[in-house]
Amino acid sequence: MSKGVLVALALACAASTGAEDASRAVAFMREVIGLSEAQIASIEAGEVVTKQLPAADKPEIAAFGAVRVRGDRTAFLRKVGSDVGKRRGGAVLASGRFSRPPRVEDLAALTLDDDTLAAVRECRPEHCGIKLSRATMEKIRGDIDWKGAEASSRATQVLKEMLVEYTSAYMKGGTAEMATYVDKEQPLDSAAEFGKVLNASPYLIEYVPALHRYAEQYPAGSLVGAEDFFYWCQDKYASKPTVSLFHVVIWNSPRRDFAVIASKRIYASHYFRAGVELLAAVDAPGGGLYLMDLYRARIDPPTGLLSGAIMGKVRGGIEQAVGENLKALAGSQGR
């Protein structure tokens, strides 16, 4: 899952020594997340604890999870950093990393189902079954002969070119170059949606201002000790297979005993407007690590009489996914 992603978890890591960082980590879970003493005790005992977080408005969903594991940060980053984008089990249909600059060949493993191709074929501004910009819609109408034998392969190629263009634009211009979607009556500025994700995570500024600036200013800024890469993923968590693009920052702090893997969702073909997931590894007293996963996203909220029940199911599913992610990570590290 990625959890896309919340550049807001660098957690309780504002102190200068390992003991102080660990103390801040526990204080963060207690005072900011609102975990009880019993829940913190469960974390210390190696159990995964999760919690849904308050949402600023209906489109926002957020969840937190934590567990204490054996192991060290270097080994954790080496293993988990290489597995980003693959931690979603059987729900992942395909995934891959982008080159720098990105190429269509990077998407060789991506295939589109008949429903997605039908949505592309019928796509028009304000009435489209997939999130696309106006320029992409115009290209689809101009470049594809839907009566021809090559229509499906050409549509797949056009969408792959779109994903490369979106990724390339973001690499060059950051958040400001994220697309404005016109699939619904009201245009959706995905850059503004990401800004709302950051605004809903004020502790990022308080605890890790350098990471906040980097996330906000990319690619103009720099962050000592950070490694960036981009990947795409096609999953089947919901009824429609969803293709997403991610910007990942792996940051092993050069001055404190913690590391963060931040995943920013910069595009999704369905459901998601923007999102960030932060996975932090903080050195624990006496050895081992606190793993803390914070996921925050903005989605297309359901409408109608059952929207409340559906939204509750979505929020519960996000919390469950955070927990499953941490259980898998804890199993790979050893409790």
Secondary structure, DSSP 8 states (H G I E B T S, - for coil): ------TT--TT--SSSHHHHHHHHHHIIIIIS---HHHHHHHHTT--EEEE---SSTTEEEEEEEEEESS-HHHHHHHHHHHTT-TTGGGEEEEEE--SS--GGGGTT----HHHHHHHHT-BTTB-SS---HHHHHHHHHH--TTSTTHHHHHHHHHHHHHHHHHHHHHHHGGGG--EE-SSSS-EEHHHHHHHHHHT-THHHHH-HHHHHHHHHTTSS--TTEEEEEEEEEE-SSSS-EEEEEEEEEEE-SSSSEEEEEEEEEEESSSEEEEEEEEEEEE-TTSSEEEEEEEEEEE----STTHHHHHHHHHHHHHHHHHHHHHHHHHHH--
